[in-house]
Amino acid sequence: MDNKRVSIIMSCFNSEETVSTSIQSLISQDYKNTEILIMDDGSSDNTFKILKTFEDSYKNIKVYQNKKNIGLTRSLNILIQNTNGEIIARQDADDLSLDIRISNQLKYMESKNLDACTTRAFIKDTKNIIPGISYYLPHRLNMIYKNPFIHGTLMIKKKVIEKIGLYNEKFYFSQDFKLMRDLIDNNYKLSILNQPLYMLNMKNNLSESYKLEQKYFANCARKRIDP
Protein backbone atom coordinates (compact mmCIF):
# COMPACT_ATOMS: atom_id res chain seq x y z
CA MET A 1 0.00 0.00 0.00
CA ASP A 2 2.86 2.40 0.73
CA ASN A 3 3.63 2.75 -2.98
CA LYS A 4 0.43 4.80 -3.44
CA ARG A 5 1.26 8.49 -3.26
CA VAL A 6 -1.42 10.55 -1.55
CA SER A 7 -1.71 14.25 -2.37
CA ILE A 8 -3.35 16.17 0.48
CA ILE A 9 -4.83 19.51 -0.52
CA MET A 10 -5.83 22.41 1.74
CA SER A 11 -6.96 25.95 0.99
CA CYS A 12 -6.63 28.68 3.64
CA PHE A 13 -8.07 32.14 4.08
CA ASN A 14 -7.08 34.19 7.14
CA SER A 15 -6.35 30.99 9.05
CA GLU A 16 -3.37 32.11 11.15
CA GLU A 17 -4.95 30.89 14.40
CA THR A 18 -5.60 27.31 13.30
CA VAL A 19 -3.47 26.40 10.29
CA SER A 20 -0.29 25.41 12.16
CA THR A 21 -1.97 22.70 14.23
CA SER A 22 -3.92 21.57 11.18
CA ILE A 23 -0.75 21.10 9.13
CA GLN A 24 1.00 19.44 12.07
CA SER A 25 -1.71 16.77 12.13
CA LEU A 26 -0.85 15.98 8.50
CA ILE A 27 2.89 15.92 9.14
CA SER A 28 2.25 13.45 11.98
CA GLN A 29 0.45 10.91 9.81
CA ASP A 30 1.78 7.36 10.11
CA TYR A 31 1.43 7.03 6.33
CA LYS A 32 4.47 8.85 4.93
CA ASN A 33 4.14 8.63 1.15
CA THR A 34 2.34 11.96 0.95
CA GLU A 35 2.68 15.42 -0.49
CA ILE A 36 0.85 18.36 1.07
CA LEU A 37 -0.28 21.18 -1.23
CA ILE A 38 -1.61 24.31 0.46
CA MET A 39 -3.15 27.39 -1.09
CA ASP A 40 -3.22 30.76 0.63
CA ASP A 41 -6.33 32.27 -0.91
CA GLY A 42 -5.48 35.95 -0.64
CA SER A 43 -5.22 36.13 3.15
CA SER A 44 -4.72 39.51 4.83
CA ASP A 45 -3.25 38.08 8.05
CA ASN A 46 -0.07 36.04 8.67
CA THR A 47 -1.33 32.82 7.07
CA PHE A 48 1.07 32.94 4.13
CA LYS A 49 4.10 33.58 6.35
CA ILE A 50 3.17 30.58 8.48
CA LEU A 51 2.75 28.40 5.39
CA LYS A 52 6.15 29.42 4.03
CA THR A 53 7.77 28.42 7.33
CA PHE A 54 6.37 24.91 6.92
CA GLU A 55 7.40 24.79 3.25
CA ASP A 56 10.96 25.71 4.20
CA SER A 57 11.06 22.96 6.83
CA TYR A 58 9.40 20.03 5.03
CA LYS A 59 10.27 18.80 1.55
CA ASN A 60 6.83 17.31 0.93
CA ILE A 61 4.96 20.60 1.55
CA LYS A 62 4.27 22.93 -1.38
CA VAL A 63 2.71 26.34 -0.86
CA TYR A 64 0.78 28.37 -3.43
CA GLN A 65 -0.75 31.84 -3.19
CA ASN A 66 -3.64 33.63 -4.86
CA LYS A 67 -2.99 37.36 -4.96
CA LYS A 68 -6.70 37.92 -4.32
CA ASN A 69 -9.38 35.73 -2.79
CA ILE A 70 -10.93 33.50 -5.47
CA GLY A 71 -12.80 31.07 -3.23
CA LEU A 72 -12.47 27.45 -2.20
CA THR A 73 -13.72 25.84 -5.40
CA ARG A 74 -11.21 27.40 -7.78
CA SER A 75 -8.39 27.13 -5.24
CA LEU A 76 -8.92 23.38 -4.84
CA ASN A 77 -8.98 22.90 -8.61
CA ILE A 78 -5.64 24.70 -8.94
CA LEU A 79 -4.15 22.47 -6.27
CA ILE A 80 -5.50 19.28 -7.85
CA GLN A 81 -3.90 20.22 -11.16
CA ASN A 82 -0.53 20.47 -9.40
CA THR A 83 -0.71 17.12 -7.58
CA ASN A 84 1.48 14.12 -8.35
CA GLY A 85 -0.34 11.46 -6.34
CA GLU A 86 -2.73 8.73 -7.47
CA ILE A 87 -5.01 9.64 -4.59
CA ILE A 88 -6.32 13.09 -3.58
CA ALA A 89 -7.18 13.75 0.07
CA ARG A 90 -8.75 16.87 1.55
CA GLN A 91 -8.37 18.75 4.79
CA ASP A 92 -9.67 22.11 5.99
CA ALA A 93 -7.37 24.60 7.69
CA ASP A 94 -9.36 24.70 10.94
CA ASP A 95 -9.69 20.90 11.30
CA LEU A 96 -7.39 18.08 12.40
CA SER A 97 -6.75 14.56 11.11
CA LEU A 98 -6.01 11.74 13.52
CA ASP A 99 -2.53 10.36 12.81
CA ILE A 100 -3.97 7.10 11.41
CA ARG A 101 -6.45 8.80 9.10
CA ILE A 102 -4.63 8.54 5.76
CA SER A 103 -3.44 4.94 6.28
CA ASN A 104 -6.81 3.67 7.54
CA GLN A 105 -8.79 5.50 4.91
CA LEU A 106 -6.55 4.24 2.12
CA LYS A 107 -6.85 0.66 3.39
CA TYR A 108 -10.62 1.05 3.46
CA MET A 109 -10.72 2.38 -0.09
CA GLU A 110 -8.62 -0.49 -1.37
CA SER A 111 -10.43 -3.20 0.57
CA LYS A 112 -13.81 -2.03 -0.78
CA ASN A 113 -12.46 -1.11 -4.23
CA LEU A 114 -13.90 2.40 -3.85
CA ASP A 115 -13.54 5.40 -6.12
CA ALA A 116 -13.97 7.81 -3.21
CA CYS A 117 -14.70 7.80 0.49
CA THR A 118 -15.09 10.04 3.49
CA THR A 119 -14.98 9.24 7.21
CA ARG A 120 -17.04 10.07 10.24
CA ALA A 121 -15.65 12.80 12.48
CA PHE A 122 -15.59 14.05 16.04
CA ILE A 123 -16.99 17.56 16.49
CA LYS A 124 -14.37 19.69 18.20
CA ASP A 125 -15.14 20.61 21.80
CA THR A 126 -18.06 18.17 22.09
CA LYS A 127 -16.59 14.90 20.78
CA ASN A 128 -20.00 14.06 19.28
CA ILE A 129 -19.69 11.96 16.14
CA ILE A 130 -21.12 12.95 12.75
CA PRO A 131 -22.76 11.88 10.57
CA GLY A 132 -25.09 10.33 13.14
CA ILE A 133 -28.22 8.45 12.13
CA SER A 134 -27.77 9.48 8.49
CA TYR A 135 -24.61 7.34 8.37
CA TYR A 136 -26.84 4.25 8.31
CA LEU A 137 -29.07 5.43 5.46
CA PRO A 138 -28.44 4.89 1.72
CA HIS A 139 -26.43 7.69 0.12
CA ARG A 140 -29.01 8.38 -2.60
CA LEU A 141 -31.71 8.84 0.05
CA ASN A 142 -29.46 11.03 2.20
CA MET A 143 -28.64 13.35 -0.67
CA ILE A 144 -32.31 14.25 -1.07
CA TYR A 145 -32.21 15.97 2.30
CA LYS A 146 -28.57 16.64 3.26
CA ASN A 147 -24.96 15.92 2.42
CA PRO A 148 -23.70 13.15 4.74
CA PHE A 149 -20.16 13.34 3.37
CA ILE A 150 -17.72 15.48 5.40
CA HIS A 151 -15.74 17.40 2.81
CA GLY A 152 -12.55 17.69 4.85
CA THR A 153 -12.32 13.90 5.03
CA LEU A 154 -12.67 13.29 1.31
CA MET A 155 -10.29 10.82 -0.32
CA ILE A 156 -10.74 10.22 -4.04
CA LYS A 157 -8.84 8.69 -6.94
CA LYS A 158 -7.26 11.46 -8.99
CA LYS A 159 -8.38 9.90 -12.26
CA VAL A 160 -11.96 9.90 -11.01
CA ILE A 161 -12.12 13.57 -9.99
CA GLU A 162 -10.42 14.48 -13.27
CA LYS A 163 -12.97 12.46 -15.24
CA ILE A 164 -15.85 14.12 -13.40
CA GLY A 165 -14.38 17.51 -14.38
CA LEU A 166 -12.87 18.51 -11.01
CA TYR A 167 -14.99 20.73 -8.77
CA ASN A 168 -17.69 22.58 -10.70
CA GLU A 169 -16.57 26.22 -10.57
CA LYS A 170 -20.14 27.47 -10.94
CA PHE A 171 -20.60 26.34 -7.34
CA TYR A 172 -18.88 28.97 -5.20
CA PHE A 173 -20.38 27.23 -2.17
CA SER A 174 -21.52 23.63 -1.62
CA GLN A 175 -18.96 22.48 -4.18
CA ASP A 176 -18.63 19.24 -2.21
CA PHE A 177 -22.37 18.54 -2.42
CA LYS A 178 -22.19 19.03 -6.20
CA LEU A 179 -19.15 16.74 -6.48
CA MET A 180 -20.73 13.93 -4.46
CA ARG A 181 -24.02 14.34 -6.35
CA ASP A 182 -22.15 13.94 -9.65
CA LEU A 183 -20.23 10.91 -8.39
CA ILE A 184 -23.44 9.19 -7.32
CA ASP A 185 -25.27 10.10 -10.53
CA ASN A 186 -22.40 8.63 -12.55
CA ASN A 187 -22.42 5.39 -10.52
CA TYR A 188 -19.00 5.79 -8.97
CA LYS A 189 -18.44 3.62 -5.92
CA LEU A 190 -18.23 5.62 -2.70
CA SER A 191 -18.73 5.04 0.99
CA ILE A 192 -18.31 6.53 4.46
CA LEU A 193 -15.84 4.88 6.81
CA ASN A 194 -17.54 4.23 10.14
CA GLN A 195 -14.39 5.03 12.14
CA PRO A 196 -14.08 8.73 13.15
CA LEU A 197 -10.67 9.88 11.90
CA TYR A 198 -11.12 13.65 11.90
CA MET A 199 -11.71 16.55 14.30
CA LEU A 200 -14.23 18.90 12.70
CA ASN A 201 -14.58 22.55 13.64
CA MET A 202 -18.23 23.66 13.57
CA LYS A 203 -17.75 27.21 14.91
CA ASN A 204 -17.29 30.24 12.66
CA ASN A 205 -16.47 28.05 9.68
CA LEU A 206 -17.49 28.54 6.07
CA SER A 207 -20.75 26.62 6.44
CA GLU A 208 -21.69 28.53 9.58
CA SER A 209 -20.80 31.95 8.17
CA TYR A 210 -22.60 31.56 4.82
CA LYS A 211 -25.65 29.48 5.65
CA LEU A 212 -27.99 31.06 3.08
CA GLU A 213 -25.43 30.83 0.30
CA GLN A 214 -24.64 27.22 1.19
CA LYS A 215 -28.34 26.39 1.15
CA TYR A 216 -28.89 28.01 -2.25
CA PHE A 217 -25.99 26.22 -3.95
CA ALA A 218 -26.86 22.92 -2.24
CA ASN A 219 -30.40 23.19 -3.59
CA CYS A 220 -28.98 23.74 -7.07
CA ALA A 221 -26.91 20.58 -6.71
CA ARG A 222 -29.90 18.70 -5.32
CA LYS A 223 -32.11 19.78 -8.22
CA ARG A 224 -29.29 19.23 -10.72
CA ILE A 225 -29.44 22.78 -12.05
CA ASP A 226 -26.76 25.42 -12.50
CA PRO A 227 -26.67 28.24 -9.94
C-alpha positions in Angstrom: 0.0 0.0 0.0 2.9 2.4 0.7 3.6 2.7 -3.0 0.4 4.8 -3.4 1.3 8.5 -3.3 -1.4 10.6 -1.5 -1.7 14.3 -2.4 -3.3 16.2 0.5 -4.8 19.5 -0.5 -5.8 22.4 1.7 -7.0 25.9 1.0 -6.6 28.7 3.6 -8.1 32.1 4.1 -7.1 34.2 7.1 -6.3 31.0 9.1 -3.4 32.1 11.1 -5.0 30.9 14.4 -5.6 27.3 13.3 -3.5 26.4 10.3 -0.3 25.4 12.2 -2.0 22.7 14.2 -3.9 21.6 11.2 -0.7 21.1 9.1 1.0 19.4 12.1 -1.7 16.8 12.1 -0.8 16.0 8.5 2.9 15.9 9.1 2.2 13.5 12.0 0.4 10.9 9.8 1.8 7.4 10.1 1.4 7.0 6.3 4.5 8.8 4.9 4.1 8.6 1.1 2.3 12.0 0.9 2.7 15.4 -0.5 0.8 18.4 1.1 -0.3 21.2 -1.2 -1.6 24.3 0.5 -3.1 27.4 -1.1 -3.2 30.8 0.6 -6.3 32.3 -0.9 -5.5 36.0 -0.6 -5.2 36.1 3.2 -4.7 39.5 4.8 -3.3 38.1 8.0 -0.1 36.0 8.7 -1.3 32.8 7.1 1.1 32.9 4.1 4.1 33.6 6.4 3.2 30.6 8.5 2.7 28.4 5.4 6.1 29.4 4.0 7.8 28.4 7.3 6.4 24.9 6.9 7.4 24.8 3.3 11.0 25.7 4.2 11.1 23.0 6.8 9.4 20.0 5.0 10.3 18.8 1.6 6.8 17.3 0.9 5.0 20.6 1.6 4.3 22.9 -1.4 2.7 26.3 -0.9 0.8 28.4 -3.4 -0.8 31.8 -3.2 -3.6 33.6 -4.9 -3.0 37.4 -5.0 -6.7 37.9 -4.3 -9.4 35.7 -2.8 -10.9 33.5 -5.5 -12.8 31.1 -3.2 -12.5 27.5 -2.2 -13.7 25.8 -5.4 -11.2 27.4 -7.8 -8.4 27.1 -5.2 -8.9 23.4 -4.8 -9.0 22.9 -8.6 -5.6 24.7 -8.9 -4.1 22.5 -6.3 -5.5 19.3 -7.8 -3.9 20.2 -11.2 -0.5 20.5 -9.4 -0.7 17.1 -7.6 1.5 14.1 -8.4 -0.3 11.5 -6.3 -2.7 8.7 -7.5 -5.0 9.6 -4.6 -6.3 13.1 -3.6 -7.2 13.8 0.1 -8.8 16.9 1.6 -8.4 18.8 4.8 -9.7 22.1 6.0 -7.4 24.6 7.7 -9.4 24.7 10.9 -9.7 20.9 11.3 -7.4 18.1 12.4 -6.8 14.6 11.1 -6.0 11.7 13.5 -2.5 10.4 12.8 -4.0 7.1 11.4 -6.4 8.8 9.1 -4.6 8.5 5.8 -3.4 4.9 6.3 -6.8 3.7 7.5 -8.8 5.5 4.9 -6.6 4.2 2.1 -6.8 0.7 3.4 -10.6 1.1 3.5 -10.7 2.4 -0.1 -8.6 -0.5 -1.4 -10.4 -3.2 0.6 -13.8 -2.0 -0.8 -12.5 -1.1 -4.2 -13.9 2.4 -3.9 -13.5 5.4 -6.1 -14.0 7.8 -3.2 -14.7 7.8 0.5 -15.1 10.0 3.5 -15.0 9.2 7.2 -17.0 10.1 10.2 -15.7 12.8 12.5 -15.6 14.1 16.0 -17.0 17.6 16.5 -14.4 19.7 18.2 -15.1 20.6 21.8 -18.1 18.2 22.1 -16.6 14.9 20.8 -20.0 14.1 19.3 -19.7 12.0 16.1 -21.1 13.0 12.8 -22.8 11.9 10.6 -25.1 10.3 13.1 -28.2 8.5 12.1 -27.8 9.5 8.5 -24.6 7.3 8.4 -26.8 4.2 8.3 -29.1 5.4 5.5 -28.4 4.9 1.7 -26.4 7.7 0.1 -29.0 8.4 -2.6 -31.7 8.8 0.1 -29.5 11.0 2.2 -28.6 13.3 -0.7 -32.3 14.3 -1.1 -32.2 16.0 2.3 -28.6 16.6 3.3 -25.0 15.9 2.4 -23.7 13.1 4.7 -20.2 13.3 3.4 -17.7 15.5 5.4 -15.7 17.4 2.8 -12.6 17.7 4.8 -12.3 13.9 5.0 -12.7 13.3 1.3 -10.3 10.8 -0.3 -10.7 10.2 -4.0 -8.8 8.7 -6.9 -7.3 11.5 -9.0 -8.4 9.9 -12.3 -12.0 9.9 -11.0 -12.1 13.6 -10.0 -10.4 14.5 -13.3 -13.0 12.5 -15.2 -15.9 14.1 -13.4 -14.4 17.5 -14.4 -12.9 18.5 -11.0 -15.0 20.7 -8.8 -17.7 22.6 -10.7 -16.6 26.2 -10.6 -20.1 27.5 -10.9 -20.6 26.3 -7.3 -18.9 29.0 -5.2 -20.4 27.2 -2.2 -21.5 23.6 -1.6 -19.0 22.5 -4.2 -18.6 19.2 -2.2 -22.4 18.5 -2.4 -22.2 19.0 -6.2 -19.2 16.7 -6.5 -20.7 13.9 -4.5 -24.0 14.3 -6.3 -22.1 13.9 -9.6 -20.2 10.9 -8.4 -23.4 9.2 -7.3 -25.3 10.1 -10.5 -22.4 8.6 -12.6 -22.4 5.4 -10.5 -19.0 5.8 -9.0 -18.4 3.6 -5.9 -18.2 5.6 -2.7 -18.7 5.0 1.0 -18.3 6.5 4.5 -15.8 4.9 6.8 -17.5 4.2 10.1 -14.4 5.0 12.1 -14.1 8.7 13.1 -10.7 9.9 11.9 -11.1 13.7 11.9 -11.7 16.5 14.3 -14.2 18.9 12.7 -14.6 22.6 13.6 -18.2 23.7 13.6 -17.7 27.2 14.9 -17.3 30.2 12.7 -16.5 28.0 9.7 -17.5 28.5 6.1 -20.7 26.6 6.4 -21.7 28.5 9.6 -20.8 31.9 8.2 -22.6 31.6 4.8 -25.7 29.5 5.6 -28.0 31.1 3.1 -25.4 30.8 0.3 -24.6 27.2 1.2 -28.3 26.4 1.2 -28.9 28.0 -2.3 -26.0 26.2 -3.9 -26.9 22.9 -2.2 -30.4 23.2 -3.6 -29.0 23.7 -7.1 -26.9 20.6 -6.7 -29.9 18.7 -5.3 -32.1 19.8 -8.2 -29.3 19.2 -10.7 -29.4 22.8 -12.1 -26.8 25.4 -12.5 -26.7 28.2 -9.9 
